Amino acid sequence: MIIVHLIYNKRSLLACSLTCYSWYIVAVPHLHHTLITLTDPRHVSDRLKWPKPLRDMHKLGLLPLVKKLHIHIYGVIHNPSVFPQKPFSCFTLRHFSALTNVRELGIDYLDIPSFIPSTQRYFGHLSLTVHSLALREPEGSRRQIIHIIGLFKHLEDLKLLYDIVDFRDEPADDPTLVPPFIPPLRGRLTVTYFTRVGILEDMIDLFGGIRFRYMDLFNVNGMRLLLDTCAETLETLRLYPTDPCGRELSLSGLDVVTDDVAAVPFIRDFDLSRNRILRTLEVTGRTIDGGLLRSGSPDIAIRFFTYVLSTITSPAFTEVTVFYREYDFVGVSARGCFWLSPAKMRREASWFDRRFEVFRAMQKVRDFQLVLCADTWDEAREHTTGALKQAVAAEKEKRRFDDTFLEPLVTYSPRGSFHQWPESRIACNPWIPL
């Protein structure tokens, strides 16, 4: 029970592992739970370069403890080298095969054609253990990408991440290439800057449909197809993409320049009238301020969210969760937390007032329980939750809560301190898809 409370604190886990043999046995699986290895050597310490982490951990017999594996391309985002079959020498493949308990797999720029038809040789040992797959800018045709997805028999969560909107022509396809398994795909789907609608259509056709319960969608062609296909299963919809630390990625590509919100095709795709069991809508503090939209206008945010809420017909819908990040609070930065005086805390609380105006406008369209979540690292948790409670208290003093506007719930999302990663700039790089 002690170790469970320390799983996000690497220094404490290291101290616990040196206490005695029993504590070592309990602590070491959490210390080696995640492995990030990089294939681009620029500006990276030697101990993270591919395949050195595999070799070092294989010597110590630690690879079976790895539950999360990410093969990351570190370099220029829009002109990287792909990850082909070439890096797998016979020794590297032997080490890679020792990863027998990986549940979350992420690969950047995977050159799928170079692995076909020998995909089972390289990834077959992961086919029964991987439950979450993240592919960033995979190289290959529609059927080849679906073939990789279908390698994992128990796959629940899927991420298809693209850095920019790209309308390149689809490469030649092999219609005879079919996936080895039909994964359940009942967890979370995350898609960003996605234009390859044919992949979604073939996936639905070859897998007999998809049944995701959670979706994180941003700048997706075919969003209407996804929402309708999962109409009977979708419970939670996020209107922003996240990085591996759970923080919001930078947003671009959405511009509302008209008063008729429903006339904008991107927004019109958020019609949720067919999603009968939708329970929760998740947004961020910046989206409430209009930060999701280039105009940055809260009025635009009000029109956007009231339109989305007006399309919801699900009787199960009860909650709107708003996540606040470190940049939403005065005195919190990426380097640490600067504690504020009570007067500054009160001024910060008053700054949230315009966001409550948006919430009140939204609740005129539909009743819901508002949940304010401080989604920050452990060092800033006390400050951020305190700021949110101050904001709620300020609203109480103004008598803003009544029968039509329930008092918001204030909570926090436990996140590990990313300062304790050996390479924080790598571990929290916003494009790492784990």
KAQUIMO-V755332 format. One line per field, one symbol per residue. phi: phi as a letter, one per 30 degrees, with the letter a starting at -180 (. if undefined). burial: I if it has 16 or more other ideal C-beta (glycine too) atoms within 10 Angstrom, else O. A space follows every 50 residues. Layout:
phi: ???
burial: ???
//
This chain:
phi: .ddedcdccddddddddcdaddddeddddddcdbbcbcccddhbdddcdd ceeddddddcicddddcbbbcccclddcbcddccdedcdddddddddddc bdcbbbbchdddedcdccdddccddcdccdcbbbcchdckdddddddddd dcdcdccbbbcbdbdbcddddeccdddbddbcddhccccbbbhcbddedd ddddddcijbbdcbbcbahcdjdddddddcdcbdcbbccadbcddicddd cajbbcbbddddddeddedddcdcddbdcbccbbeddddjddcddicddd ddddddddddddcddddbbccccccdddbdicbdclccdcdedddddddd dddddddddddddddadaddcccdcbdddcddddddddddddddddddhd cbdcbddddcbbcdbdddddddbddddcedcdcd
burial: OOOOOIIIIIOIIOOIIOOOOOIOOIIIIIIIOIIIIIIIOOOIOOOIII IOIIOOIIOOOIIOIIIIIIIIIIIOOOOIOIIIIOOIOOOOOOIIIIIO OIIIIIIIIIIIOIIIOOIOOIIOIIIOIIIIIIIIIIIIIIIIIIIIII IIOOIIIIIIIIOOOOOOOOOOOOOOIOIOOOIOIOOIIIIIIIIIOIII OIIOOIIOOIIIIIIIIIIIIIIOOIIOIIIOIIIIIIIIIIIIIOIIOO IOOOOIOOOOIOOIOOIOIIIIOIIOOIOIIIIIIIIIIIIIIOOOOIOI IIIIIIIIIIIIOIOOIOOIIIIIIIOIIOIIOOOOIOOIOOOOIIOIIO OIOOIIOIIIIIIOIIOIOIIIIIIIIOOIIOIIIIIIIIIIOIIOOOOI OOOOIOOIOIOIOOIIIIOIIOOOOIIIIOIIII
//
